Amino acid sequence: MQRQTALKRQKERARIEKQREKTANRLERRNDKGSNSGLAPGEDPDIAGIVPGPQPPAVD
């Protein structure tokens, strides 16, 4: 019976630790997301720096 209780405690500690890591990762991503200082307001980061029109020839 003791073994089952110890396993439950171990599982619970692992679950709590995983939840802490997930929370820390969420906060880190949230902070990184807001630090796009290289873009103008309203500029789409996926297409930033793309120049419309003919492209330069590929180097042989």
PQR file of N, CA, C, O and H, with PARSE charges and radii, in Angstrom:
ATOM      1  N   MET A   1       0.821  -1.190   0.000 -0.4000 1.5000
ATOM      2  CA  MET A   1       0.000   0.000   0.000 -0.0000 2.0000
ATOM      3  C   MET A   1       0.867   1.256   0.000  0.5500 1.7000
ATOM      4  O   MET A   1       0.511   2.249  -0.634 -0.5500 1.4000
ATOM      5  N   GLN A   2       1.985   1.225   0.693 -0.4000 1.5000
ATOM      6  CA  GLN A   2       2.848   2.397   0.741 -0.0000 2.0000
ATOM      7  C   GLN A   2       3.394   2.738  -0.635  0.5500 1.7000
ATOM      8  O   GLN A   2       3.540   3.910  -0.983 -0.5500 1.4000
ATOM      9  H   GLN A   2       2.274   0.418   1.208  0.4000 1.0000
ATOM     10  N   ARG A   3       3.688   1.727  -1.401 -0.4000 1.5000
ATOM     11  CA  ARG A   3       4.278   1.957  -2.718 -0.0000 2.0000
ATOM     12  C   ARG A   3       3.327   2.771  -3.610  0.5500 1.7000
ATOM     13  O   ARG A   3       3.760   3.665  -4.336 -0.5500 1.4000
ATOM     14  H   ARG A   3       3.569   0.775  -1.118  0.4000 1.0000
ATOM     15  N   GLN A   4       2.036   2.452  -3.547 -0.4000 1.5000
ATOM     16  CA  GLN A   4       1.051   3.175  -4.350 -0.0000 2.0000
ATOM     17  C   GLN A   4       0.982   4.648  -3.941  0.5500 1.7000
ATOM     18  O   GLN A   4       0.865   5.531  -4.792 -0.5500 1.4000
ATOM     19  H   GLN A   4       1.683   1.725  -2.958  0.4000 1.0000
ATOM     20  N   THR A   5       1.056   4.901  -2.649 -0.4000 1.5000
ATOM     21  CA  THR A   5       1.018   6.280  -2.162 -0.0000 2.0000
ATOM     22  C   THR A   5       2.241   7.050  -2.636  0.5500 1.7000
ATOM     23  O   THR A   5       2.128   8.211  -3.029 -0.5500 1.4000
ATOM     24  H   THR A   5       1.151   4.185  -1.959  0.4000 1.0000
ATOM     25  N   ALA A   6       3.394   6.425  -2.603 -0.4000 1.5000
ATOM     26  CA  ALA A   6       4.618   7.082  -3.059 -0.0000 2.0000
ATOM     27  C   ALA A   6       4.550   7.371  -4.556  0.5500 1.7000
ATOM     28  O   ALA A   6       5.001   8.423  -5.009 -0.5500 1.4000
ATOM     29  H   ALA A   6       3.486   5.482  -2.284  0.4000 1.0000
ATOM     30  N   LEU A   7       3.990   6.443  -5.316 -0.4000 1.5000
ATOM     31  CA  LEU A   7       3.845   6.670  -6.752 -0.0000 2.0000
ATOM     32  C   LEU A   7       2.887   7.823  -7.040  0.5500 1.7000
ATOM     33  O   LEU A   7       3.114   8.611  -7.958 -0.5500 1.4000
ATOM     34  H   LEU A   7       3.624   5.589  -4.948  0.4000 1.0000
ATOM     35  N   LYS A   8       1.822   7.916  -6.256 -0.4000 1.5000
ATOM     36  CA  LYS A   8       0.875   9.013  -6.430 -0.0000 2.0000
ATOM     37  C   LYS A   8       1.555  10.349  -6.160  0.5500 1.7000
ATOM     38  O   LYS A   8       1.368  11.310  -6.907 -0.5500 1.4000
ATOM     39  H   LYS A   8       1.637   7.275  -5.511  0.4000 1.0000
ATOM     40  N   ARG A   9       2.343  10.406  -5.092 -0.4000 1.5000
ATOM     41  CA  ARG A   9       3.061  11.649  -4.772 -0.0000 2.0000
ATOM     42  C   ARG A   9       4.040  12.017  -5.879  0.5500 1.7000
ATOM     43  O   ARG A   9       4.153  13.182  -6.259 -0.5500 1.4000
ATOM     44  H   ARG A   9       2.495   9.626  -4.485  0.4000 1.0000
ATOM     45  N   GLN A  10       4.734  11.028  -6.383 -0.4000 1.5000
ATOM     46  CA  GLN A  10       5.703  11.269  -7.453 -0.0000 2.0000
ATOM     47  C   GLN A  10       4.999  11.790  -8.710  0.5500 1.7000
ATOM     48  O   GLN A  10       5.481  12.726  -9.347 -0.5500 1.4000
ATOM     49  H   GLN A  10       4.642  10.081  -6.074  0.4000 1.0000
ATOM     50  N   LYS A  11       3.878  11.196  -9.064 -0.4000 1.5000
ATOM     51  CA  LYS A  11       3.106  11.651 -10.226 -0.0000 2.0000
ATOM     52  C   LYS A  11       2.621  13.083 -10.027  0.5500 1.7000
ATOM     53  O   LYS A  11       2.680  13.906 -10.941 -0.5500 1.4000
ATOM     54  H   LYS A  11       3.486  10.435  -8.547  0.4000 1.0000
ATOM     55  N   GLU A  12       2.142  13.367  -8.822 -0.4000 1.5000
ATOM     56  CA  GLU A  12       1.628  14.702  -8.534 -0.0000 2.0000
ATOM     57  C   GLU A  12       2.746  15.740  -8.624  0.5500 1.7000
ATOM     58  O   GLU A  12       2.539  16.823  -9.170 -0.5500 1.4000
ATOM     59  H   GLU A  12       2.094  12.698  -8.080  0.4000 1.0000
ATOM     60  N   ARG A  13       3.924  15.423  -8.095 -0.4000 1.5000
ATOM     61  CA  ARG A  13       5.067  16.350  -8.198 -0.0000 2.0000
ATOM     62  C   ARG A  13       5.452  16.577  -9.649  0.5500 1.7000
ATOM     63  O   ARG A  13       5.746  17.706 -10.045 -0.5500 1.4000
ATOM     64  H   ARG A  13       4.093  14.543  -7.651  0.4000 1.0000
ATOM     65  N   ALA A  14       5.454  15.517 -10.445 -0.4000 1.5000
ATOM     66  CA  ALA A  14       5.789  15.638 -11.868 -0.0000 2.0000
ATOM     67  C   ALA A  14       4.755  16.495 -12.583  0.5500 1.7000
ATOM     68  O   ALA A  14       5.109  17.312 -13.432 -0.5500 1.4000
ATOM     69  H   ALA A  14       5.215  14.601 -10.123  0.4000 1.0000
ATOM     70  N   ARG A  15       3.495  16.318 -12.251 -0.4000 1.5000
ATOM     71  CA  ARG A  15       2.432  17.101 -12.877 -0.0000 2.0000
ATOM     72  C   ARG A  15       2.568  18.579 -12.535  0.5500 1.7000
ATOM     73  O   ARG A  15       2.420  19.436 -13.407 -0.5500 1.4000
ATOM     74  H   ARG A  15       3.208  15.654 -11.561  0.4000 1.0000
ATOM     75  N   ILE A  16       2.846  18.877 -11.280 -0.4000 1.5000
ATOM     76  CA  ILE A  16       3.007  20.268 -10.852 -0.0000 2.0000
ATOM     77  C   ILE A  16       4.221  20.895 -11.522  0.5500 1.7000
ATOM     78  O   ILE A  16       4.153  22.042 -11.965 -0.5500 1.4000
ATOM     79  H   ILE A  16       2.966  18.181 -10.573  0.4000 1.0000
ATOM     80  N   GLU A  17       5.325  20.170 -11.605 -0.4000 1.5000
ATOM     81  CA  GLU A  17       6.535  20.688 -12.244 -0.0000 2.0000
ATOM     82  C   GLU A  17       6.290  20.956 -13.733  0.5500 1.7000
ATOM     83  O   GLU A  17       6.739  21.973 -14.260 -0.5500 1.4000
ATOM     84  H   GLU A  17       5.381  19.238 -11.246  0.4000 1.0000
ATOM     85  N   LYS A  18       5.589  20.061 -14.401 -0.4000 1.5000
ATOM     86  CA  LYS A  18       5.287  20.262 -15.815 -0.0000 2.0000
ATOM     87  C   LYS A  18       4.419  21.502 -16.007  0.5500 1.7000
ATOM     88  O   LYS A  18       4.623  22.267 -16.949 -0.5500 1.4000
ATOM     89  H   LYS A  18       5.224  19.235 -13.973  0.4000 1.0000
ATOM     90  N   GLN A  19       3.454  21.699 -15.117 -0.4000 1.5000
ATOM     91  CA  GLN A  19       2.591  22.876 -15.201 -0.0000 2.0000
ATOM     92  C   GLN A  19       3.390  24.159 -15.002  0.5500 1.7000
ATOM     93  O   GLN A  19       3.137  25.157 -15.676 -0.5500 1.4000
ATOM     94  H   GLN A  19       3.288  21.078 -14.351  0.4000 1.0000
ATOM     95  N   ARG A  20       4.359  24.140 -14.077 -0.4000 1.5000
ATOM     96  CA  ARG A  20       5.224  25.315 -13.869 -0.0000 2.0000
ATOM     97  C   ARG A  20       6.031  25.623 -15.125  0.5500 1.7000
ATOM     98  O   ARG A  20       6.167  26.783 -15.513 -0.5500 1.4000
ATOM     99  H   ARG A  20       4.565  23.329 -13.529  0.4000 1.0000
ATOM    100  N   GLU A  21       6.567  24.579 -15.758 -0.4000 1.5000
ATOM    101  CA  GLU A  21       7.350  24.772 -16.975 -0.0000 2.0000
ATOM    102  C   GLU A  21       6.482  25.347 -18.092  0.5500 1.7000
ATOM    103  O   GLU A  21       6.914  26.239 -18.822 -0.5500 1.4000
ATOM    104  H   GLU A  21       6.457  23.636 -15.442  0.4000 1.0000
ATOM    105  N   LYS A  22       5.269  24.838 -18.220 -0.4000 1.5000
ATOM    106  CA  LYS A  22       4.365  25.335 -19.251 -0.0000 2.0000
ATOM    107  C   LYS A  22       4.037  26.813 -19.018  0.5500 1.7000
ATOM    108  O   LYS A  22       4.003  27.601 -19.963 -0.5500 1.4000
ATOM    109  H   LYS A  22       4.919  24.114 -17.627  0.4000 1.0000
ATOM    110  N   THR A  23       3.798  27.182 -17.768 -0.4000 1.5000
ATOM    111  CA  THR A  23       3.492  28.573 -17.447 -0.0000 2.0000
ATOM    112  C   THR A  23       4.679  29.468 -17.762  0.5500 1.7000
ATOM    113  O   THR A  23       4.513  30.556 -18.314 -0.5500 1.4000
ATOM    114  H   THR A  23       3.826  26.542 -17.000  0.4000 1.0000
ATOM    115  N   ALA A  24       5.878  29.013 -17.412 -0.4000 1.5000
ATOM    116  CA  ALA A  24       7.076  29.801 -17.702 -0.0000 2.0000
ATOM    117  C   ALA A  24       7.276  29.952 -19.207  0.5500 1.7000
ATOM    118  O   ALA A  24       7.650  31.028 -19.674 -0.5500 1.4000
ATOM    119  H   ALA A  24       6.013  28.130 -16.964  0.4000 1.0000
ATOM    120  N   ASN A  25       7.031  28.887 -19.970 -0.4000 1.5000
ATOM    121  CA  ASN A  25       7.172  28.958 -21.426 -0.0000 2.0000
ATOM    122  C   ASN A  25       6.157  29.923 -22.025  0.5500 1.7000
ATOM    123  O   ASN A  25       6.481  30.672 -22.946 -0.5500 1.4000
ATOM    124  H   ASN A  25       6.727  28.013 -19.591  0.4000 1.0000
ATOM    125  N   ARG A  26       4.936  29.907 -21.510 -0.4000 1.5000
ATOM    126  CA  ARG A  26       3.905  30.824 -22.015 -0.0000 2.0000
ATOM    127  C   ARG A  26       4.320  32.276 -21.783  0.5500 1.7000
ATOM    128  O   ARG A  26       4.191  33.112 -22.677 -0.5500 1.4000
ATOM    129  H   ARG A  26       4.674  29.298 -20.761  0.4000 1.0000
ATOM    130  N   LEU A  27       4.819  32.572 -20.583 -0.4000 1.5000
ATOM    131  CA  LEU A  27       5.241  33.932 -20.275 -0.0000 2.0000
ATOM    132  C   LEU A  27       6.407  34.354 -21.164  0.5500 1.7000
ATOM    133  O   LEU A  27       6.461  35.490 -21.633 -0.5500 1.4000
ATOM    134  H   LEU A  27       4.924  31.893 -19.857  0.4000 1.0000
ATOM    135  N   GLU A  28       7.332  33.437 -21.389 -0.4000 1.5000
ATOM    136  CA  GLU A  28       8.491  33.747 -22.240 -0.0000 2.0000
ATOM    137  C   GLU A  28       8.040  34.037 -23.669  0.5500 1.7000
ATOM    138  O   GLU A  28       8.506  35.000 -24.278 -0.5500 1.4000
ATOM    139  H   GLU A  28       7.288  32.514 -21.008  0.4000 1.0000
ATOM    140  N   ARG A  29       7.148  33.227 -24.206 -0.4000 1.5000
ATOM    141  CA  ARG A  29       6.644  33.453 -25.567 -0.0000 2.0000
ATOM    142  C   ARG A  29       5.886  34.775 -25.651  0.5500 1.7000
ATOM    143  O   ARG A  29       6.005  35.505 -26.635 -0.5500 1.4000
ATOM    144  H   ARG A  29       6.769  32.445 -23.712  0.4000 1.0000
ATOM    145  N   ARG A  30       5.111  35.073 -24.621 -0.4000 1.5000
ATOM    146  CA  ARG A  30       4.344  36.324 -24.605 -0.0000 2.0000
ATOM    147  C   ARG A  30       5.288  37.525 -24.620  0.5500 1.7000
ATOM    148  O   ARG A  30       5.035  38.506 -25.319 -0.5500 1.4000
ATOM    149  H   ARG A  30       5.015  34.479 -23.822  0.4000 1.0000
ATOM    150  N   ASN A  31       6.377  37.451 -23.848 -0.4000 1.5000
ATOM    151  CA  ASN A  31       7.345  38.541 -23.820 -0.0000 2.0000
ATOM    152  C   ASN A  31       8.098  38.651 -25.139  0.5500 1.7000
ATOM    153  O   ASN A  31       8.369  39.760 -25.600 -0.5500 1.4000
ATOM    154  H   ASN A  31       6.582  36.655 -23.280  0.4000 1.0000
ATOM    155  N   ASP A  32       8.440  37.523 -25.753 -0.4000 1.5000
ATOM    156  CA  ASP A  32       9.146  37.543 -27.030 -0.0000 2.0000
ATOM    157  C   ASP A  32       8.247  38.068 -28.145  0.5500 1.7000
ATOM    158  O   ASP A  32       8.716  38.756 -29.052 -0.5500 1.4000
ATOM    159  H   ASP A  32       8.220  36.623 -25.378  0.4000 1.0000
ATOM    160  N   LYS A  33       6.977  37.751 -28.079 -0.4000 1.5000
ATOM    161  CA  LYS A  33       6.041  38.165 -29.113 -0.0000 2.0000
ATOM    162  C   LYS A  33       5.916  39.689 -29.164  0.5500 1.7000
ATOM    163  O   LYS A  33       5.779  40.259 -30.247 -0.5500 1.4000
ATOM    164  H   LYS A  33       6.596  37.192 -27.342  0.4000 1.0000
ATOM    165  N   GLY A  34       5.959  40.334 -28.041 -0.4000 1.5000
ATOM    166  CA  GLY A  34       5.820  41.782 -27.974 -0.0000 2.0000
ATOM    167  C   GLY A  34       7.086  42.532 -28.315  0.5500 1.7000
ATOM    168  O   GLY A  34       7.055  43.761 -28.388 -0.5500 1.4000
ATOM    169  H   GLY A  34       6.070  39.871 -27.162  0.4000 1.0000
ATOM    170  N   SER A  35       8.199  41.851 -28.527 -0.4000 1.5000
ATOM    171  CA  SER A  35       9.472  42.540 -28.754 -0.0000 2.0000
ATOM    172  C   SER A  35       9.861  42.584 -30.226  0.5500 1.7000
ATOM    173  O   SER A  35      11.051  42.548 -30.539 -0.5500 1.4000
ATOM    174  H   SER A  35       8.223  40.853 -28.467  0.4000 1.0000
ATOM    175  N   ASN A  36       8.900  42.661 -31.135 -0.4000 1.5000
ATOM    176  CA  ASN A  36       9.185  42.786 -32.561 -0.0000 2.0000
ATOM    177  C   ASN A  36       9.457  44.250 -32.881  0.5500 1.7000
ATOM    178  O   ASN A  36       8.656  44.897 -33.556 -0.5500 1.4000
ATOM    179  H   ASN A  36       7.933  42.690 -30.881  0.4000 1.0000
ATOM    180  N   SER A  37      10.575  44.773 -32.403 -0.4000 1.5000
ATOM    181  CA  SER A  37      10.866  46.190 -32.553 -0.0000 2.0000
ATOM    182  C   SER A  37      11.364  46.542 -33.948  0.5500 1.7000
ATOM    183  O   SER A  37      11.398  47.725 -34.288 -0.5500 1.4000
ATOM    184  H   SER A  37      11.225  44.247 -31.854  0.4000 1.0000
ATOM    185  N   GLY A  38      11.751  45.572 -34.772 -0.4000 1.5000
ATOM    186  CA  GLY A  38      12.276  45.836 -36.094 -0.0000 2.0000
ATOM    187  C   GLY A  38      11.195  46.110 -37.134  0.5500 1.7000
ATOM    188  O   GLY A  38      11.518  46.439 -38.276 -0.5500 1.4000
ATOM    189  H   GLY A  38      11.723  44.611 -34.496  0.4000 1.0000
ATOM    190  N   LEU A  39       9.950  45.986 -36.777 -0.4000 1.5000
ATOM    191  CA  LEU A  39       8.864  46.154 -37.734 -0.0000 2.0000
ATOM    192  C   LEU A  39       8.117  47.456 -37.475  0.5500 1.7000
ATOM    193  O   LEU A  39       8.006  47.919 -36.339 -0.5500 1.4000
ATOM    194  H   LEU A  39       9.688  45.718 -35.849  0.4000 1.0000
ATOM    195  N   ALA A  40       7.614  48.028 -38.552 -0.4000 1.5000
ATOM    196  CA  ALA A  40       6.765  49.197 -38.424 -0.0000 2.0000
ATOM    197  C   ALA A  40       5.402  48.745 -37.890  0.5500 1.7000
ATOM    198  O   ALA A  40       5.002  47.600 -38.099 -0.5500 1.4000
ATOM    199  H   ALA A  40       7.705  47.652 -39.474  0.4000 1.0000
ATOM    200  N   PRO A  41       4.706  49.624 -37.215 -0.5600 1.5000
ATOM    201  CA  PRO A  41       3.375  49.237 -36.717  0.2800 2.0000
ATOM    202  C   PRO A  41       2.453  48.856 -37.874  0.5500 1.7000
ATOM    203  O   PRO A  41       2.363  49.581 -38.865 -0.5500 1.4000
ATOM    204  N   GLY A  42       1.786  47.746 -37.751 -0.4000 1.5000
ATOM    205  CA  GLY A  42       0.867  47.293 -38.773 -0.0000 2.0000
ATOM    206  C   GLY A  42       1.519  46.496 -39.886  0.5500 1.7000
ATOM    207  O   GLY A  42       0.823  46.042 -40.794 -0.5500 1.4000
ATOM    208  H   GLY A  42       1.859  47.157 -36.946  0.4000 1.0000
ATOM    209  N   GLU A  43       2.845  46.307 -39.849 -0.4000 1.5000
ATOM    210  CA  GLU A  43       3.536  45.553 -40.887 -0.0000 2.0000
ATOM    211  C   GLU A  43       3.480  44.066 -40.569  0.5500 1.7000
ATOM    212  O   GLU A  43       3.694  43.662 -39.426 -0.5500 1.4000
ATOM    213  H   GLU A  43       3.411  46.676 -39.111  0.4000 1.0000
ATOM    214  N   ASP A  44       3.196  43.261 -41.570 -0.4000 1.5000
ATOM    215  CA  ASP A  44       3.095  41.822 -41.384 -0.0000 2.0000
ATOM    216  C   ASP A  44       4.502  41.217 -41.330  0.5500 1.7000
ATOM    217  O   ASP A  44       5.270  41.388 -42.277 -0.5500 1.4000
ATOM    218  H   ASP A  44       3.023  43.589 -42.498  0.4000 1.0000
ATOM    219  N   PRO A  45       4.859  40.516 -40.248 -0.5600 1.5000
ATOM    220  CA  PRO A  45       6.205  39.970 -40.126  0.2800 2.0000
ATOM    221  C   PRO A  45       6.506  38.871 -41.148  0.5500 1.7000
ATOM    222  O   PRO A  45       7.672  38.603 -41.435 -0.5500 1.4000
ATOM    223  N   ASP A  46       5.473  38.234 -41.699 -0.4000 1.5000
ATOM    224  CA  ASP A  46       5.688  37.170 -42.675 -0.0000 2.0000
ATOM    225  C   ASP A  46       6.167  37.712 -44.018  0.5500 1.7000
ATOM    226  O   ASP A  46       6.889  37.032 -44.747 -0.5500 1.4000
ATOM    227  H   ASP A  46       4.526  38.452 -41.466  0.4000 1.0000
ATOM    228  N   ILE A  47       5.765  38.925 -44.339 -0.4000 1.5000
ATOM    229  CA  ILE A  47       6.137  39.465 -45.648 -0.0000 2.0000
ATOM    230  C   ILE A  47       7.068  40.671 -45.533  0.5500 1.7000
ATOM    231  O   ILE A  47       7.294  41.375 -46.517 -0.5500 1.4000
ATOM    232  H   ILE A  47       5.178  39.478 -43.747  0.4000 1.0000
ATOM    233  N   ALA A  48       7.603  40.912 -44.351 -0.4000 1.5000
ATOM    234  CA  ALA A  48       8.502  42.042 -44.149 -0.0000 2.0000
ATOM    235  C   ALA A  48       9.778  41.834 -44.965  0.5500 1.7000
ATOM    236  O   ALA A  48      10.378  40.760 -44.924 -0.5500 1.4000
ATOM    237  H   ALA A  48       7.419  40.341 -43.551  0.4000 1.0000
ATOM    238  N   GLY A  49      10.178  42.844 -45.690 -0.4000 1.5000
ATOM    239  CA  GLY A  49      11.418  42.795 -46.450 -0.0000 2.0000
ATOM    240  C   GLY A  49      11.279  42.231 -47.848  0.5500 1.7000
ATOM    241  O   GLY A  49      12.264  42.191 -48.585 -0.5500 1.4000
ATOM    242  H   GLY A  49       9.690  43.716 -45.723  0.4000 1.0000
ATOM    243  N   ILE A  50      10.108  41.799 -48.237 -0.4000 1.5000
ATOM    244  CA  ILE A  50       9.904  41.262 -49.581 -0.0000 2.0000
ATOM    245  C   ILE A  50       9.670  42.435 -50.528  0.5500 1.7000
ATOM    246  O   ILE A  50       8.854  43.316 -50.254 -0.5500 1.4000
ATOM    247  H   ILE A  50       9.308  41.832 -47.638  0.4000 1.0000
ATOM    248  N   VAL A  51      10.395  42.436 -51.643 -0.4000 1.5000
ATOM    249  CA  VAL A  51      10.278  43.506 -52.623 -0.0000 2.0000
ATOM    250  C   VAL A  51       9.455  42.993 -53.799  0.5500 1.7000
ATOM    251  O   VAL A  51       9.798  41.968 -54.388 -0.5500 1.4000
ATOM    252  H   VAL A  51      11.058  41.721 -51.865  0.4000 1.0000
ATOM    253  N   PRO A  52       8.370  43.693 -54.152 -0.5600 1.5000
ATOM    254  CA  PRO A  52       7.570  43.248 -55.299  0.2800 2.0000
ATOM    255  C   PRO A  52       8.292  43.537 -56.610  0.5500 1.7000
ATOM    256  O   PRO A  52       9.146  44.421 -56.688 -0.5500 1.4000
ATOM    257  N   GLY A  53       7.937  42.786 -57.618 -0.4000 1.5000
ATOM    258  CA  GLY A  53       8.523  43.005 -58.940 -0.0000 2.0000
ATOM    259  C   GLY A  53       9.504  41.917 -59.310  0.5500 1.7000
ATOM    260  O   GLY A  53       9.615  40.901 -58.624 -0.5500 1.4000
ATOM    261  H   GLY A  53       7.243  42.068 -57.554  0.4000 1.0000
ATOM    262  N   PRO A  54      10.231  42.145 -60.427 -0.5600 1.5000
ATOM    263  CA  PRO A  54      11.189  41.125 -60.886  0.2800 2.0000
ATOM    264  C   PRO A  54      12.297  40.905 -59.845  0.5500 1.7000
ATOM    265  O   PRO A  54      12.753  41.839 -59.186 -0.5500 1.4000
ATOM    266  N   GLN A  55      12.701  39.668 -59.726 -0.4000 1.5000
ATOM    267  CA  GLN A  55      13.733  39.305 -58.773 -0.0000 2.0000
ATOM    268  C   GLN A  55      15.090  39.285 -59.482  0.5500 1.7000
ATOM    269  O   GLN A  55      15.145  39.040 -60.688 -0.5500 1.4000
ATOM    270  H   GLN A  55      12.330  38.909 -60.262  0.4000 1.0000
ATOM    271  N   PRO A  56      16.161  39.534 -58.772 -0.5600 1.5000
ATOM    272  CA  PRO A  56      17.485  39.491 -59.396  0.2800 2.0000
ATOM    273  C   PRO A  56      17.807  38.082 -59.855  0.5500 1.7000
ATOM    274  O   PRO A  56      17.327  37.116 -59.261 -0.5500 1.4000
ATOM    275  N   PRO A  57      18.619  37.943 -60.914 -0.5600 1.5000
ATOM    276  CA  PRO A  57      18.953  36.593 -61.408  0.2800 2.0000
ATOM    277  C   PRO A  57      19.737  35.795 -60.359  0.5500 1.7000
ATOM    278  O   PRO A  57      20.493  36.350 -59.562 -0.5500 1.4000
ATOM    279  N   ALA A  58      19.530  34.491 -60.389 -0.4000 1.5000
ATOM    280  CA  ALA A  58      20.251  33.615 -59.467 -0.0000 2.0000
ATOM    281  C   ALA A  58      21.711  33.526 -59.889  0.5500 1.7000
ATOM    282  O   ALA A  58      22.015  33.518 -61.081 -0.5500 1.4000
ATOM    283  H   ALA A  58      18.916  34.040 -61.037  0.4000 1.0000
ATOM    284  N   VAL A  59      22.607  33.461 -58.922 -0.4000 1.5000
ATOM    285  CA  VAL A  59      24.042  33.375 -59.195 -0.0000 2.0000
ATOM    286  C   VAL A  59      24.366  31.962 -59.651  0.5500 1.7000
ATOM    287  O   VAL A  59      23.966  30.988 -59.014 -0.5500 1.4000
ATOM    288  H   VAL A  59      22.360  33.468 -57.953  0.4000 1.0000
ATOM    289  N   ASP A  60      25.102  31.853 -60.769 -0.4000 1.5000
ATOM    290  CA  ASP A  60      25.446  30.528 -61.306 -0.0000 2.0000
ATOM    291  C   ASP A  60      26.597  29.926 -60.595  0.5500 1.7000
ATOM    292  O   ASP A  60      27.012  28.814 -60.923 -0.5500 1.4000
ATOM    293  H   ASP A  60      25.428  32.644 -61.287  0.4000 1.0000
TER
END
